[in-house]
Amino acid sequence: MPSEDVLELIAKNILEFEWSLREIGDAVRALKQEINPPKFGLEFETSEDKFVYSIHPHNLDQLTAIGVDGGVVNRPYHSLDLILVRAVAAIFNYREGVLRKVQYYPEAMPEPSTILLLDSLSYLDFGLSTSLERQKAELKTANDVLKKYTADVIFLDGSIAPQHSDKPSKNSKIQSRYAEVIKLLEELYEQCEKNKILLVGVVEDSRGTRFIDIFRRKILESLLKNHIDEGIRVTFNKSIKIFDKIRDTHFLHYILDVGERSYAFRYSDAPAKHPTLQDIHIDWASKIFTLYLKPAMFDRPLRIEFLCTDKLTKTANIVSSIVFALSKHHDAYAFPTVLTEADVRAKLSEDNLEFVHGQIMDRVGRAISLFELRRNLRPFR
């Protein structure tokens, strides 16, 4: 256990950090109605003319929302690896503000798929394979459910863009899995655009810093030169180093009121050069936008990504109003209920994997390939 002195020092650092951020947040909050993004050089990042927008929750009348999530468990063995994965779509039908009907695809609790990896993968590629298999299952379910059901909006749990952390190296044995994810993503973009369905990704615990990076490089620099009084200038200058340490959601927590969203901005300022957006067609990459919304008093803002195929402010407002309506039911936990339901249905546990492992062992006996790793068999811990 850490000593009292160490705990006191940690607490002191946290409180000083929070105080500095609160000071900056209060300063920006005082200016938020005056900031016009295009006038601060953000013409490429956004076409919106306000820093924040007030949002009213959607009335949820005649609305069908689909949420897709996946669950996965894995385990490496001596000469092979096992992955269990399943994905579920929850379909919520609202009428006159009331949830009238709930359906599931392919069913409420489908059997997980068992994936056997006989390739001699590195631990890194095994981890990437697990993530990619989950994404493949989710995206296939999303594409399939839209072929069977009509919807106004479909939610993914997480980003709607390919992630750098899931991209294997050029010489990796699992490049084909990544290529399948890209193909399924583009199929989903195409379906949603063709059928006028809103495609929205909600990131539960975002570590994004692009909003704060844009603010620091363009808005803050201009404010310090031209637009603020001396008191606010002193506050910014005193705490300017904190901008290198904070995340978007932490910064915006002190700026956004409940029912407010940030301006929507492009996922990347250089899609053709972005590590993963370059892997999808530029037409799709340039249509992915991000915003932050605060649906609940005691929770942080939500990071929301969406495919924009219409006017930006119109789309951003509709997306935000739906997310707000589905996420405002708990003051301390803001997340769309349709995604929470899909998560509960898709979740897998180690018990699922143990059961499958036992079933295989019953059929193959004491096969060396299925020996547990020594680290899991240590007699003394």
C-alpha positions as CSV (number, residue, x, y, z in Angstrom):
1,M,0.0,0.0,0.0
2,P,1.3,3.5,-0.7
3,S,2.3,5.6,2.3
4,E,0.3,8.5,3.7
5,D,2.8,11.0,2.2
6,V,2.4,9.4,-1.3
7,L,-1.4,9.5,-1.1
8,E,-1.4,13.1,0.1
9,L,0.9,14.1,-2.8
10,I,-1.3,12.3,-5.3
11,A,-4.4,14.0,-3.9
12,K,-2.7,17.4,-4.0
13,N,-1.7,16.9,-7.7
14,I,-5.2,15.8,-8.7
15,L,-6.9,18.8,-6.9
16,E,-4.4,21.3,-8.5
17,F,-5.1,19.7,-11.9
18,E,-8.8,19.9,-11.5
19,W,-8.7,23.5,-10.2
20,S,-6.6,24.6,-13.2
21,L,-9.0,22.9,-15.6
22,R,-12.0,24.4,-13.8
23,E,-10.5,27.9,-14.1
24,I,-10.0,27.4,-17.9
25,G,-13.4,25.8,-18.3
26,D,-15.1,28.8,-16.5
27,A,-13.2,31.2,-18.8
28,V,-14.3,29.4,-22.0
29,R,-17.8,29.0,-20.7
30,A,-18.0,32.8,-20.4
31,L,-17.0,33.1,-24.0
32,K,-18.8,30.1,-25.6
33,Q,-21.6,32.1,-27.0
34,E,-19.2,34.5,-28.7
35,I,-17.0,32.0,-30.5
36,N,-17.8,31.5,-34.2
37,P,-15.7,28.6,-35.4
38,P,-15.2,29.7,-39.1
39,K,-14.0,33.2,-37.9
40,F,-11.3,31.4,-36.0
41,G,-10.0,29.6,-39.0
42,L,-12.0,26.3,-38.7
43,E,-13.5,26.4,-42.2
44,F,-12.2,23.0,-43.1
45,E,-13.0,21.3,-39.7
46,T,-16.6,22.5,-39.6
47,S,-19.2,24.6,-41.4
48,E,-21.0,25.3,-38.2
49,D,-21.2,28.9,-36.9
50,K,-21.5,28.3,-33.2
51,F,-19.2,26.8,-30.6
52,V,-22.1,25.2,-28.7
53,Y,-25.7,24.4,-29.6
54,S,-28.7,23.8,-27.3
55,I,-30.5,20.6,-28.0
56,H,-33.9,19.4,-27.1
57,P,-34.5,15.6,-26.7
58,H,-36.3,13.9,-29.6
59,N,-40.0,13.2,-28.9
60,L,-39.4,9.6,-29.9
61,D,-42.6,9.4,-31.9
62,Q,-42.6,7.0,-34.8
63,L,-38.9,6.3,-34.3
64,T,-37.1,3.0,-34.7
65,A,-33.6,2.8,-33.3
66,I,-31.2,-0.1,-33.6
67,G,-28.2,-0.7,-31.4
68,V,-25.5,-3.2,-32.2
69,D,-22.9,-4.5,-29.8
70,G,-20.6,-7.5,-29.6
71,G,-19.1,-9.6,-26.9
72,V,-15.8,-11.6,-27.0
73,V,-13.6,-13.8,-24.9
74,N,-10.4,-15.4,-25.9
75,R,-7.7,-17.7,-24.5
76,P,-4.3,-18.7,-25.9
77,Y,-3.3,-22.4,-25.5
78,H,0.0,-24.2,-26.2
79,S,-0.3,-24.5,-30.0
80,L,-3.7,-22.9,-30.8
81,D,-6.0,-20.0,-29.7
82,L,-9.7,-19.9,-29.2
83,I,-12.0,-17.0,-29.6
84,L,-15.7,-16.9,-28.8
85,V,-17.7,-14.0,-30.2
86,R,-21.3,-12.9,-30.7
87,A,-23.1,-9.8,-31.8
88,V,-26.7,-8.7,-31.1
89,A,-28.9,-6.0,-32.6
90,A,-31.5,-4.6,-30.2
91,I,-34.4,-3.0,-32.1
92,F,-36.4,-0.4,-30.2
93,N,-39.7,0.9,-31.7
94,Y,-41.0,4.1,-30.2
95,R,-44.5,5.6,-30.6
96,E,-45.6,8.8,-28.9
97,G,-42.5,8.8,-26.7
98,V,-43.1,5.3,-25.4
99,L,-41.1,2.2,-26.1
100,R,-43.8,0.0,-27.7
101,K,-41.8,-3.0,-29.0
102,V,-38.4,-4.6,-28.6
103,Q,-37.0,-7.1,-31.0
104,Y,-33.6,-8.7,-31.4
105,Y,-31.5,-9.9,-34.3
106,P,-30.5,-12.6,-34.9
107,E,-32.2,-13.5,-31.6
108,A,-32.2,-12.3,-28.0
109,M,-29.3,-14.5,-26.9
110,P,-27.7,-16.2,-29.9
111,E,-25.1,-18.9,-29.5
112,P,-21.6,-17.5,-29.8
113,S,-19.4,-18.4,-32.7
114,T,-16.2,-20.4,-31.9
115,I,-13.1,-19.4,-33.8
116,L,-10.1,-21.6,-33.8
117,L,-6.8,-20.0,-34.7
118,L,-4.1,-22.5,-35.7
119,D,-1.7,-19.9,-37.1
120,S,1.3,-19.3,-35.0
121,L,0.4,-15.7,-34.1
122,S,2.3,-13.4,-31.9
123,Y,0.5,-12.2,-28.8
124,L,0.1,-8.8,-30.5
125,D,-1.6,-10.4,-33.5
126,F,-3.7,-12.6,-31.3
127,G,-5.0,-9.6,-29.5
128,L,-5.7,-7.8,-32.8
129,S,-7.4,-10.9,-34.2
130,T,-9.8,-10.9,-31.2
131,S,-10.7,-7.3,-31.7
132,L,-11.1,-7.7,-35.4
133,E,-13.3,-10.8,-35.1
134,R,-15.6,-8.9,-32.7
135,Q,-15.8,-6.0,-35.1
136,K,-16.6,-8.3,-38.0
137,A,-19.4,-9.9,-36.0
138,E,-20.8,-6.5,-35.1
139,L,-20.6,-5.1,-38.6
140,K,-22.0,-8.2,-40.2
141,T,-24.9,-8.1,-37.8
142,A,-25.5,-4.3,-38.5
143,N,-25.5,-4.9,-42.2
144,D,-27.8,-7.9,-42.0
145,V,-30.3,-6.3,-39.6
146,L,-30.8,-3.4,-41.9
147,K,-31.7,-5.8,-44.7
148,K,-34.5,-7.2,-42.6
149,Y,-35.8,-4.2,-40.6
150,T,-36.4,-0.6,-41.4
151,A,-34.8,1.9,-39.1
152,D,-34.3,5.7,-38.6
153,V,-31.0,5.3,-36.8
154,I,-28.5,2.6,-36.1
155,F,-26.0,2.8,-33.3
156,L,-22.6,1.2,-33.0
157,D,-20.9,0.9,-29.6
158,G,-17.7,2.7,-30.4
159,S,-16.3,4.4,-33.4
160,I,-17.7,4.2,-36.9
161,A,-14.2,4.7,-38.3
162,P,-11.5,2.0,-38.5
163,Q,-9.1,2.3,-35.5
164,H,-5.4,2.6,-35.6
165,S,-5.1,0.3,-32.6
166,D,-6.7,-2.5,-34.6
167,K,-4.6,-2.1,-37.7
168,P,-2.0,-4.9,-38.2
169,S,1.4,-4.3,-39.7
170,K,1.8,-4.7,-43.4
171,N,3.5,-8.1,-43.1
172,S,1.0,-9.5,-40.5
173,K,-0.7,-12.8,-41.0
174,I,-4.0,-11.2,-40.1
175,Q,-4.2,-8.5,-42.8
176,S,-7.1,-10.3,-44.4
177,R,-9.2,-9.9,-41.2
178,Y,-8.6,-6.2,-41.2
179,A,-9.5,-6.0,-44.9
180,E,-12.8,-7.8,-44.1
181,V,-13.6,-5.1,-41.5
182,I,-13.0,-2.3,-44.0
183,K,-15.2,-4.0,-46.5
184,L,-18.0,-4.5,-44.0
185,L,-17.7,-0.8,-42.8
186,E,-18.0,0.5,-46.4
187,E,-21.0,-1.8,-47.0
188,L,-22.6,-0.3,-43.9
189,Y,-21.9,3.3,-45.0
190,E,-23.5,2.6,-48.4
191,Q,-26.6,1.0,-46.9
192,C,-27.2,3.9,-44.5
193,E,-26.7,6.5,-47.2
194,K,-28.8,4.7,-49.7
195,N,-31.7,4.2,-47.2
196,K,-31.3,7.5,-45.4
197,I,-30.5,5.8,-42.1
198,L,-28.5,7.7,-39.5
199,L,-25.3,5.9,-38.7
200,V,-24.0,6.8,-35.3
201,G,-21.2,5.6,-33.1
202,V,-21.2,6.4,-29.4
203,V,-17.9,6.0,-27.5
204,E,-18.5,5.1,-23.9
205,D,-15.1,6.1,-22.5
206,S,-13.4,8.4,-25.0
207,R,-9.7,9.3,-24.8
208,G,-10.0,11.6,-27.8
209,T,-8.0,14.9,-27.9
210,R,-8.8,16.3,-31.3
211,F,-11.3,18.9,-30.0
212,I,-8.8,20.2,-27.5
213,D,-6.1,20.1,-30.2
214,I,-8.2,22.3,-32.5
215,F,-9.1,24.6,-29.7
216,R,-5.5,25.1,-28.6
217,R,-4.1,25.5,-32.2
218,K,-6.7,27.8,-33.6
219,I,-9.2,29.2,-31.2
220,L,-7.0,29.8,-28.1
221,E,-4.3,31.4,-30.2
222,S,-6.7,33.8,-31.7
223,L,-8.4,34.6,-28.4
224,L,-5.1,35.4,-26.7
225,K,-4.3,37.9,-29.5
226,N,-7.6,39.6,-30.2
227,H,-10.7,38.7,-28.4
228,I,-10.5,38.6,-24.6
229,D,-10.0,40.9,-21.6
230,E,-6.9,40.9,-19.5
231,G,-8.4,38.7,-16.7
232,I,-9.3,35.8,-19.0
233,R,-5.9,36.2,-20.8
234,V,-4.1,35.8,-17.5
235,T,-6.1,32.7,-16.7
236,F,-5.3,31.1,-20.0
237,N,-1.6,32.0,-19.9
238,K,-1.3,30.7,-16.3
239,S,-2.7,27.3,-17.2
240,I,-1.8,26.9,-20.8
241,K,0.4,23.8,-20.2
242,I,-2.6,21.9,-19.1
243,F,-3.8,21.7,-22.7
244,D,-1.1,19.1,-23.3
245,K,-2.5,16.9,-20.6
246,I,-6.3,16.9,-20.9
247,R,-8.9,15.0,-23.0
248,D,-11.8,16.4,-24.9
249,T,-14.4,15.0,-22.4
250,H,-12.6,16.4,-19.4
251,F,-12.3,19.9,-21.0
252,L,-15.9,20.0,-22.2
253,H,-17.3,18.7,-18.9
254,Y,-16.7,22.2,-17.5
255,I,-18.0,24.0,-20.6
256,L,-21.2,22.2,-21.7
257,D,-24.5,22.5,-19.9
258,V,-26.9,19.6,-19.9
259,G,-28.6,19.5,-23.3
260,E,-25.7,21.3,-25.1
261,R,-23.5,19.9,-27.8
262,S,-20.2,21.1,-29.2
263,Y,-19.9,22.1,-32.9
264,A,-19.4,19.0,-35.1
265,F,-16.0,18.7,-36.6
266,R,-14.3,16.3,-39.1
267,Y,-12.9,13.1,-37.8
268,S,-9.5,14.1,-39.3
269,D,-8.1,17.2,-41.0
270,A,-6.3,15.0,-43.5
271,P,-8.4,11.9,-44.3
272,A,-6.2,10.8,-47.2
273,K,-3.1,10.7,-44.9
274,H,-4.8,9.4,-41.8
275,P,-3.4,6.0,-40.7
276,T,-6.8,4.2,-41.0
277,L,-9.1,6.6,-42.9
278,Q,-6.9,6.2,-45.9
279,D,-8.0,2.6,-46.0
280,I,-11.6,3.6,-46.8
281,H,-12.7,5.5,-49.8
282,I,-12.1,9.2,-49.5
283,D,-15.8,9.9,-50.1
284,W,-16.7,8.0,-46.9
285,A,-13.7,9.3,-44.9
286,S,-14.7,12.9,-45.6
287,K,-18.2,12.3,-44.3
288,I,-17.3,11.1,-40.8
289,F,-17.8,13.8,-38.2
290,T,-17.6,14.0,-34.4
291,L,-19.3,16.0,-31.7
292,Y,-19.7,16.0,-27.9
293,L,-23.0,16.1,-26.1
294,K,-23.8,16.4,-22.4
295,P,-27.0,14.4,-21.7
296,A,-26.7,14.1,-17.9
297,M,-25.8,16.5,-15.0
298,F,-23.3,14.3,-13.2
299,D,-21.7,12.4,-16.1
300,R,-19.1,13.5,-18.7
301,P,-20.0,14.5,-22.2
302,L,-20.5,11.7,-24.7
303,R,-18.3,11.4,-27.8
304,I,-20.6,10.9,-30.8
305,E,-19.5,10.0,-34.4
306,F,-21.8,10.1,-37.3
307,L,-21.9,9.7,-41.1
308,C,-23.0,13.1,-42.5
309,T,-24.7,12.8,-45.9
310,D,-26.8,15.9,-45.6
311,K,-26.3,19.5,-44.2
312,L,-24.0,19.3,-41.2
313,T,-25.9,21.3,-38.6
314,K,-29.2,19.6,-39.5
315,T,-27.7,16.1,-39.2
316,A,-25.8,17.0,-36.0
317,N,-28.9,18.4,-34.3
318,I,-31.0,15.3,-35.2
319,V,-28.3,12.9,-34.1
320,S,-27.8,14.8,-30.8
321,S,-31.5,15.0,-30.1
322,I,-32.0,11.3,-30.5
323,V,-28.9,10.4,-28.4
324,F,-30.1,12.9,-25.8
325,A,-33.5,11.3,-25.6
326,L,-32.1,7.8,-25.2
327,S,-29.3,8.7,-22.7
328,K,-30.8,11.1,-20.2
329,H,-32.5,8.6,-17.9
330,H,-29.8,8.5,-15.3
331,D,-28.1,11.5,-13.9
332,A,-24.7,9.8,-13.4
333,Y,-24.6,7.5,-16.5
334,A,-25.4,8.8,-19.9
335,F,-25.5,6.2,-22.7
336,P,-28.2,5.2,-25.2
337,T,-30.4,2.6,-23.7
338,V,-30.6,0.7,-27.0
339,L,-26.9,0.1,-26.9
340,T,-27.0,-0.8,-23.2
341,E,-29.5,-3.5,-24.1
342,A,-27.4,-4.8,-26.9
343,D,-24.4,-5.0,-24.7
344,V,-26.2,-7.0,-22.0
345,R,-27.4,-9.5,-24.7
346,A,-24.0,-9.8,-26.4
347,K,-21.8,-10.1,-23.3
348,L,-19.7,-13.3,-22.9
349,S,-17.9,-14.6,-19.9
350,E,-15.0,-17.0,-19.1
351,D,-17.6,-19.6,-18.3
352,N,-18.7,-19.6,-21.9
353,L,-15.1,-20.3,-23.0
354,E,-14.6,-23.0,-20.3
355,F,-17.7,-24.8,-21.5
356,V,-16.5,-24.8,-25.1
357,H,-13.0,-25.9,-24.1
358,G,-14.4,-28.8,-22.1
359,Q,-16.6,-29.9,-25.0
360,I,-13.5,-29.9,-27.3
361,M,-11.4,-31.8,-24.7
362,D,-14.1,-34.5,-24.4
363,R,-13.7,-35.1,-28.1
364,V,-9.9,-34.9,-28.6
365,G,-8.6,-36.1,-25.2
366,R,-5.4,-34.7,-23.7
367,A,-4.1,-33.0,-26.9
368,I,-0.9,-31.1,-26.4
369,S,-2.3,-28.3,-28.6
370,L,-4.9,-27.6,-25.9
371,F,-2.5,-27.5,-23.0
372,E,-3.0,-24.5,-20.8
373,L,-0.1,-22.0,-20.7
374,R,2.2,-22.5,-17.8
375,R,1.5,-19.1,-16.4
376,N,-2.1,-20.3,-15.8
377,L,-0.9,-23.5,-14.1
378,R,1.5,-22.1,-11.5
379,P,1.0,-24.1,-8.3
380,F,2.1,-21.2,-6.1
381,R,0.8,-17.7,-6.6
